[in-house]
Amino acid sequence: MKKISTMVIRRLPRYFRYLTDLKDAGVERISSTELAEKMNVTASQIRQDFNCFGGFGQQGYGYNVQQLHKAIADIMGLSQNYKLVIIGAGNLGHALANYAGFSRRGFHVVGMFDVQPDIVGTTTGGITIGHIDDLEAFCKREKPEIAVLTVPKEVALEVAERLPALGIKGVWNFSYMELRMPKGIYVENVHLSASLMTLSQHITADKKEEIK
């Protein structure tokens, strides 16, 4: 199977979101031109992206919204169920544990861990927070595939080094440290402030143009 570019893969969730809205609105078919107008991209880009996976439409007939929605869900693995474990039970960890949207996409938080005595033993999102020392035993029993790191940057590497032995296949990293994991373990390094700083740049650029 040919390797799909990272840029194409990163566009798949956006296609999925728009198709979810179309499906929920009862739209049965849509052309690449119509979808492009809604998403503010080109129809050519959409066709090129979909052709990476064999193509899904027919010329002059468009795309079956429900079938395309399911196909993209299958490509992204959303037809499966994944177990997530959150390491770091601060404000962000709590917010992620309580976000209902994960379970609707097949991502289920099964455990949460921290080191703070005043946090361990409390409950959030229906999950009782355990001590990090119990992480290995928990993973051996529950076999989560994804670890969500919301720990401080200073301890991120130390925590990450424990994950390969636990059967973790993917790391969603919010620690502000760029992590590199051994082959076979995928990492998404998330920087929450990056989008905000990008927005700031656009506003700043507009202000400079107004001054000219």
TORZA-341090 format. One record per residue: residue in one letter; x negated, y negated, z of N, C-alpha, C, CB in turn. Coordinates in steps of 0.2 Angstrom, whole numbers, plus 2048, in hexadecimal, padded with zeros to 3 digits. Atoms other than C-alpha are relative to their C-alpha. Last residue first. Glycine has a CB too. Layout:
N
 mise n.px n.py n.pz ca.px ca.py ca.pz c.px c.py c.pz cb.px cb.py cb.pz
    a    X    Y    Z     X     Y     Z    X    Y    Z     X     Y     Z
...
end
This chain:
212
 mise n.px n.py n.pz ca.px ca.py ca.pz c.px c.py c.pz cb.px cb.py cb.pz
    k  804  802  806   800   6FB   821  804  7FA  7FC   7FF   806   7FB
    i  805  806  7FE   808   6FC   832  7FD  7FD  7FA   7FB   802   805
    e  7FC  805  7FE   816   708   82C  7FC  7F9  801   805   801   805
    e  7FE  802  806   809   714   824  805  7F9  801   804   805   7FC
    k  806  803  803   800   715   835  803  7FD  7F9   7FB   805   7FF
    k  801  806  7FD   811   719   83D  7FA  7FC  7FD   7FE   801   808
    d  7FB  804  802   814   727   831  800  7F9  803   807   803   802
    a  802  802  807   803   72E   834  806  7FC  7FD   800   807   7FC
    t  806  805  800   806   72E   847  7FF  7FD  7F9   7FA   803   803
    i  7FD  807  7FD   817   736   845  7FB  7FB  800   803   801   807
    h  7FC  803  805   80F   744   83A  803  7F9  802   806   805   7FE
    q  804  802  805   801   747   846  804  7FC  7FA   7FC   805   7FD
    s  803  806  7FE   80D   748   855  7FC  7FD  7FA   7FB   801   806
    l  7FA  804  801   817   756   84C  7FD  7F9  802   805   801   805
    t  7FF  801  807   806   75F   84A  806  7FB  7FF   802   807   7FC
    m  806  805  803   802   75C   85C  801  7FF  7F9   7FA   804   802
    l  7FF  807  7FD   813   763   861  7FB  7FB  7FE   801   800   808
    s  7FB  803  804   811   772   856  801  7F9  802   806   805   800
    a  803  801  807   800   776   85E  806  7FD  7FB   7FE   807   7FD
    s  801  807  801   806   774   870  7FE  7FE  7F8   7FB   7FD   804
    l  7FA  804  800   80D   785   871  800  7F9  7FE   804   801   807
    h  802  806  7FD   7FD   78E   86C  807  7FB  800   7FA   7FC   7FD
    v  7FB  805  800   801   7A0   868  7FE  7FA  804   807   802   803
    n  802  805  7FC   7F4   7AD   864  805  7FA  7FF   7F8   7FE   7FF
    e  7FE  807  802   7FC   7BB   85C  7FF  7FB  805   808   801   7FF
    v  800  805  7FC   7F1   7CB   85E  804  7FA  7FD   7FA   7FE   803
    y  7FF  806  803   7F2   7DC   856  801  7FA  805   806   800   7FB
    i  7FC  804  7FC   7EA   7EB   85E  801  7F9  7FD   7FD   800   807
    g  7FA  7FC  7FE   7E4   7F8   852  805  7FD  805   7FE   807   802
    k  7FD  7FE  806   7D2   7F2   851  806  804  802   7FC   804   7FB
    p  802  7FB  804   7CD   7EB   862  804  802  7FA   7FE   806   804
    m  7FF  7FA  7FD   7D4   7DA   868  7FD  806  7FB   807   802   801
    r  801  7FB  806   7CF   7C9   864  800  806  804   7F9   7FE   7FD
    l  802  7FA  7FE   7D6   7BB   870  7FF  805  7F9   805   804   804
    e  7FF  7FC  806   7D7   7A9   86C  7FD  807  802   7FC   7FC   7FA
    m  807  7FD  802   7D9   7A2   87E  801  804  7F9   7FD   804   806
    y  804  805  803   7E8   796   880  7F9  802  7FF   800   7FA   805
    s  805  802  7FB   7F0   7A4   88B  7FC  7FA  7FE   7FC   805   802
    f  7FF  807  7FE   800   7A6   881  7FB  7FD  804   807   7FF   803
    n  804  804  7FB   7FB   7B6   879  801  7F9  800   7F9   801   7FE
    w  7FE  807  801   807   7C2   871  7FD  7FC  805   808   800   800
    v  801  805  7FB   7FD   7D2   871  803  7F9  7FE   7F9   7FF   803
    g  800  807  802   801   7E1   867  800  7FC  806   806   7FF   7FC
    k  801  801  807   7FE   7F4   867  800  7F9  7FE   805   804   7FC
    i  7FD  806  803   7FC   7F7   87A  7FE  7FF  7F9   7FE   7FA   804
    g  7FC  7FE  806   7F8   809   87E  803  7FA  7FD   805   805   802
    l  7F9  7FF  7FD   7F2   805   890  805  801  7FA   802   7F9   803
    a  7FF  7FA  7FD   7DF   807   88C  807  802  802   7FC   801   806
    p  801  7FB  805   7DF   7F9   87F  802  807  804   7FA   800   7FD
    l  7FB  7FE  804   7E7   7ED   88C  7FF  806  7FB   803   7FA   7FC
    r  7FC  7FA  7FD   7DB   7EC   89A  805  803  7FB   803   7FE   806
    e  805  7FB  800   7CF   7E0   890  803  807  803   7F9   7FF   804
    a  800  7FD  807   7DD   7D4   88D  7FC  807  800   7FE   7FB   7FB
    v  7FA  7FC  801   7DF   7D1   8A0  800  804  7F9   806   7FC   801
    e  800  7FB  7FB   7CD   7CC   8A2  806  805  800   7FF   7FD   807
    l  804  7FB  803   7CE   7C2   892  7FF  806  805   7F9   7FD   7FF
    a  7FD  7FD  806   7DD   7B8   898  7FC  806  7FD   801   7FB   7FA
    v  800  7F9  7FE   7D6   7B4   8AA  803  804  7F9   805   802   805
    e  806  7FD  7FC   7D0   7A3   8A7  800  807  801   7FF   7FC   807
    k  805  7FE  804   7DD   79F   89A  7FA  803  803   7FE   7F9   7FC
    p  804  805  801   7EB   7A0   8A7  7FA  802  7FB   7FD   7FD   806
    v  805  801  7FA   7F7   7AE   8A4  7FC  7FA  7FF   7FC   807   801
    t  7FF  806  7FE   806   7AF   898  7FC  7FE  806   808   7FF   802
    l  804  803  7FB   801   7BE   88F  801  7F9  801   7F8   801   7FE
    v  800  807  800   80E   7C8   887  7FC  7FD  805   808   7FE   800
    a  801  804  7F9   80A   7DA   885  800  7F9  7FE   7F8   802   803
    i  802  807  801   812   7E5   877  7FF  7FD  807   805   7FC   7FC
    e  804  800  806   813   7F8   875  7FD  7F8  800   804   801   7FA
    p  7FF  806  804   81A   7FC   886  7FB  7FF  7FB   800   7F9   805
    k  803  800  806   817   80E   88C  803  7FA  7FC   802   806   7FC
    e  7FB  803  804   823   80F   89B  7FE  7FF  7F9   802   7F9   802
    r  7F9  7FD  7FF   81A   81B   8A6  805  7FD  7FB   802   7FE   807
    k  800  7F9  801   808   818   8A1  807  803  800   7FB   804   805
    c  800  7FF  807   80C   806   89F  7FF  807  7FE   7F9   7FC   7FE
    f  7FA  802  803   812   805   8B1  800  802  7F9   802   7F9   801
    a  7FB  7FA  7FF   803   80F   8B8  807  7FE  7FD   801   800   808
    e  802  7FA  804   7F7   803   8AF  805  805  801   7F9   802   803
    l  7FF  800  808   800   7F3   8B4  7FF  807  7FD   7FC   7FA   7FD
    d  7FC  7FA  802   801   7F7   8C7  801  801  7F9   807   7FF   804
    d  804  7FA  7FE   7F2   7EC   8CC  804  806  7FE   7FF   800   807
    i  804  7FE  805   7FB   7DE   8C3  7FC  806  801   7FB   7FA   7FE
    h  807  803  800   808   7DD   8D0  7FC  803  7FB   7FD   802   807
    g  805  7FC  7FC   81A   7E0   8CB  7F9  7FD  801   7FF   807   7FC
    i  807  801  801   828   7D4   8C7  7FB  804  804   7FE   7F8   801
    t  804  802  7FA   839   7DB   8C8  7F9  800  7FE   801   806   805
    i  806  7FD  7FF   842   7D9   8B7  7FD  7FF  807   7FB   7FF   7FA
    g  7FF  7F9  7FF   854   7D5   8B5  7FA  804  801   804   803   7FB
    g  7FD  7FC  806   850   7C5   8AC  801  807  802   7FA   7FF   7FB
    t  7FE  804  805   846   7C0   8BC  802  803  7FA   7FA   7FB   7FE
    t  7FD  7FE  806   843   7C9   8CC  802  7FA  7FB   806   804   802
    t  7FA  804  801   837   7C6   8DB  803  803  7F9   7FF   7F9   7FF
    g  7FA  7FD  7FC   82C   7D4   8E1  806  7FC  7FE   7FE   800   807
    v  7FF  7F9  800   81C   7CB   8DC  805  802  804   7F9   803   802
    i  7FC  7FE  806   81F   7B8   8DB  801  808  7FF   7FC   7FE   7FA
    d  7F9  803  800   81A   7B2   8EC  804  802  7FA   7FF   7F9   802
    p  7FC  7FD  7FB   80B   7BE   8ED  807  7FE  800   7FD   800   806
    q  7FE  805  7FB   804   7B7   8DC  805  804  805   803   7FA   7FD
    v  804  7FE  7FA   7FC   7C5   8D2  802  7FC  806   7F8   7FE   7FE
    d  803  806  7FE   808   7C6   8C3  7FC  802  806   805   7FA   802
    f  805  800  7FB   811   7D3   8B9  7FD  7FA  802   7FB   806   7FE
    m  803  807  7FF   821   7D5   8AF  7FB  801  806   805   7FB   801
    g  804  801  7FA   829   7E5   8A8  7FD  7F9  800   7FB   805   801
    v  7FF  7FA  7FB   836   7EC   89C  7FC  7FF  806   7FE   807   7FC
    v  805  801  7FB   838   7DD   890  801  805  806   801   7F9   803
    h  7FE  800  7F9   841   7E3   881  7FB  800  805   804   807   801
    f  805  800  7FC   83E   7DE   86F  802  800  807   7FC   7F9   7FF
    g  803  7FA  7FF   84B   7E4   863  7FA  800  804   7FE   804   7FA
    r  805  7FE  805   84F   7D4   85B  7FD  807  801   7FB   7FA   7FF
    r  7FC  7FF  806   85F   7D2   866  7FC  801  7FA   803   7F9   7FF
    s  7FD  7FA  800   854   7D6   875  804  801  7FA   804   801   806
    f  805  7FA  801   848   7C8   871  804  806  7FF   7FB   800   806
    g  801  7FF  807   856   7BB   86F  7FC  805  7FF   7FE   7FA   7FD
    a  7FC  7FA  803   85C   7BD   881  7FE  801  7F9   807   7FE   801
    y  7FE  802  807   84D   7B2   888  804  806  7FD   7FB   7FE   7FC
    n  7F9  802  800   84C   7B5   89B  803  7FE  7F9   802   7FB   804
    a  7FC  7FA  7FD   83C   7BE   89B  807  7FF  7FF   7FD   801   807
    l  800  7FA  805   834   7B1   88F  804  806  803   7F9   802   7FF
    a  7FC  802  805   83A   7A3   89B  800  805  7FB   7FD   7F9   7FD
    h  7F9  7FF  7FE   833   7AC   8AA  804  7FE  7FA   801   7FB   806
    g  7FE  7F9  7FF   822   7AE   8A2  807  801  801   7FC   804   805
    l  7FF  7FD  806   822   79C   89D  801  807  800   7F9   7FF   7FC
    n  7FA  803  804   825   796   8AE  801  803  7F9   7FF   7F9   800
    g  7FF  807  7FF   818   7A2   8B6  807  7FE  7FD   7FA   7FC   7FE
    a  7F9  801  7FF   81A   7B5   8B6  801  7F9  803   802   805   806
    g  800  807  7FF   80A   7BA   8AD  807  7FD  801   7FC   7FB   7FB
    i  805  801  7FB   809   7CA   8A4  7FF  7F9  802   7F9   804   7FE
    i  802  807  7FF   819   7CE   89B  7FB  7FF  806   806   7FB   801
    v  801  801  7F9   81C   7E0   895  7FD  7F9  800   7FB   805   803
    l  805  806  7FE   825   7E2   885  7FF  800  807   803   7FA   7FE
    k  800  802  7F9   82E   7F2   87F  7FA  7FB  801   7FE   807   804
    y  806  801  7FD   832   7F3   86C  800  7FE  808   7FB   7FA   7FD
    n  800  804  7F9   841   7F9   864  7F9  800  803   805   804   805
    q  803  7FC  7FB   841   7FD   851  801  7FC  807   7F8   802   7FF
    s  7FB  7FB  7FF   84C   7F5   844  7FE  805  805   801   804   7F9
    l  7FB  802  7FC   842   7E6   846  805  805  801   803   7F9   7FE
    g  800  7FC  7FA   832   7ED   83F  806  7FF  805   7FA   801   803
    m  803  803  7FA   82E   7DE   834  801  805  806   804   7F9   802
    i  807  801  801   831   7E8   824  7FC  7FD  807   7FF   7FA   7FB
    d  804  7FA  800   841   7EF   82B  7F8  7FF  7FF   802   805   7FA
    a  800  7FE  7F9   848   7DE   830  7FC  807  800   807   802   802
    i  805  804  7FD   843   7D8   81E  800  802  808   802   7F9   800
    a  806  7FF  803   84D   7E6   816  7FA  7FD  804   7FF   7FF   7F9
    k  802  7FA  7FD   85C   7E4   822  7F9  802  7FD   805   806   7FE
    h  801  801  7F9   85D   7D2   81D  7FE  806  804   807   7FD   804
    l  807  803  7FF   85B   7D6   80B  7FE  7FF  807   800   7F9   7FC
    q  805  7FB  801   869   7E3   80C  7F9  7FD  801   801   802   7F9
    q  800  7FB  7FB   875   7D7   815  7FA  805  7FF   806   804   801
    v  803  803  7FA   871   7C8   809  7FF  806  806   805   7FB   803
    n  7FB  7FE  7FB   873   7D2   7F9  7FD  7FE  807   801   808   800
    y  801  7FB  7FA   867   7C8   7EF  806  802  804   7FA   7FD   804
    g  802  803  7F9   869   7C0   7DE  7FF  805  805   806   7FC   802
    y  7FC  7FD  7FB   873   7C7   7CF  7FF  7FE  807   7FF   808   800
    g  7F9  802  802   86C   7BE   7C0  805  802  805   802   802   7F9
    q  800  806  804   85B   7C7   7C2  808  7FF  7FE   7FC   800   7FA
    q  7FF  7FF  807   85D   7D4   7CF  801  7FA  7FD   806   805   7FF
    g  7FA  802  804   857   7D3   7E1  800  802  7F9   800   7F8   800
    f  7FA  7FD  7FD   84C   7DC   7EE  806  7FE  7FC   801   7FD   807
    g  7FB  804  802   83A   7DB   7E8  807  803  802   800   800   7F8
    g  7FD  7FD  806   82D   7E8   7EA  806  7FC  7FD   803   807   803
    f  7FD  7FA  7FD   826   7E2   7FB  805  804  7FB   804   7FE   806
    c  806  7FD  7FC   81A   7D5   7F4  803  807  803   7FD   7FC   806
    n  803  7FB  804   828   7D1   7E8  7FA  804  803   7FE   7FD   7F9
    f  7FC  7FA  800   832   7C9   7F6  7FD  806  7FC   807   7FF   7FE
    d  800  7FD  7F9   824   7BC   7F9  804  807  800   803   7FC   805
    q  807  7FE  7FF   822   7B8   7E6  800  804  807   7FB   7FB   800
    r  801  7FA  804   835   7B7   7E5  7F9  803  800   802   7FE   7F8
    i  7FC  7FB  7FE   836   7AB   7F3  7FF  806  7FC   807   7FE   801
    q  803  7FE  7FA   828   7A0   7ED  803  806  803   7FF   7FB   805
    s  806  7FC  802   82F   79F   7DC  7FD  803  806   7FB   7FC   7FC
    a  7FD  7FA  802   840   799   7E3  7FA  805  7FE   805   800   7FB
    t  7FF  7FF  807   836   78B   7EB  803  807  7FF   7FA   7FF   7FC
    v  806  7FD  803   837   786   7FE  802  801  7F8   7FE   807   803
    n  804  805  802   844   77B   807  7F9  803  7FE   7FF   7FB   806
    m  806  800  7FC   84C   789   810  7FB  7FB  7FE   7FD   807   7FF
    k  7FE  800  7F9   85E   786   80A  7F9  800  804   804   806   802
    e  7FD  806  7FE   858   781   7F9  802  7FF  807   806   7FF   7FC
    a  806  805  800   84D   790   7F7  802  7F9  802   7FD   800   7F9
    l  804  7FF  7FA   85B   79C   7FC  7FB  7FB  801   7FE   807   801
    e  7FC  803  7FB   866   794   7EE  7FD  801  807   807   804   801
    t  800  807  800   858   796   7E2  804  7FD  805   803   7FE   7F9
    s  806  803  7FE   854   7A8   7E7  800  7F8  800   7FA   803   7FC
    s  806  800  805   866   7AC   7E4  7FA  7FD  804   802   7FC   7FA
    i  803  806  801   873   7B1   7F2  7FA  800  7FB   7FD   7FD   807
    r  806  801  805   87F   7BE   7F5  7FD  7F9  800   803   803   7F9
    e  802  7F9  802   88B   7C4   803  7FA  800  7FB   806   803   7FD
    v  802  801  807   88D   7B4   80D  7FD  807  7FE   7FA   7FB   800
    g  7FC  7FC  804   897   7B8   81D  7FE  7FF  7F8   807   7FE   800
    a  7FB  805  803   891   7AA   828  804  804  7FB   7FC   7FA   7FD
    d  7FB  802  7FB   888   7B7   833  805  7FB  7FD   7FD   7FC   806
    k  7FC  7FA  7FE   87F   7BE   824  806  7FE  805   7FC   805   802
    l  7FB  7FF  806   87A   7AC   81E  804  806  801   7FB   801   7FA
    d  7FB  805  800   873   7A8   830  805  801  7FA   7FD   7F9   7FF
    t  7FB  7FE  7FA   86A   7B9   831  806  7FB  800   7FC   7FF   807
    l  7FB  7FB  803   863   7B5   81F  805  803  806   7FC   806   7FE
    y  7FB  802  805   85C   7A5   825  805  805  7FE   7FC   7FD   7FA
    r  7FB  805  7FD   854   7AC   834  805  7FE  7FC   7FC   7FB   804
    f  7FC  7FC  7FC   84C   7BB   82B  806  7FC  803   7FD   804   805
    y  7FB  7FD  805   845   7B0   81D  805  804  805   7FD   805   7FB
    r  7FB  806  803   83D   7A6   82B  805  803  7FC   7FB   7FB   7FD
    p  7FB  802  7FA   836   7B6   834  805  7FA  7FE   7FD   7FE   806
    l  7FA  7FB  7FF   82F   7BC   823  805  7FE  805   7FD   807   801
    r  7FA  803  802   824   7AC   820  806  804  801   800   7FE   7F9
    r  7FE  805  7FC   816   7B2   82B  807  7FC  7FE   7FB   7FA   801
    i  7FD  7FD  7FA   815   7C2   821  803  7FA  805   7FA   804   804
    v  7F9  7FD  802   813   7B8   811  803  803  806   7FF   806   7FB
    m  7FB  806  801   805   7AD   819  807  803  7FE   7FD   7FC   7FA
    t  7FE  803  7FA   7FC   7BC   820  805  7FB  7FF   7FB   7FE   805
    s  804  805  7FD   7FA   7C4   80F  804  7FE  806   800   7FA   7FB
    i  7FC  806  801   801   7D5   80B  7FD  7FA  804   807   801   803
    k  7FF  804  7FA   7F5   7E3   809  803  7FA  7FF   7F8   7FE   802
    k  804  806  800   7F9   7EF   7FB  801  7FC  806   802   7FC   7FA
    m  7FC  806  800   800   800   800  7FC  7FA  800   805   800   806
end
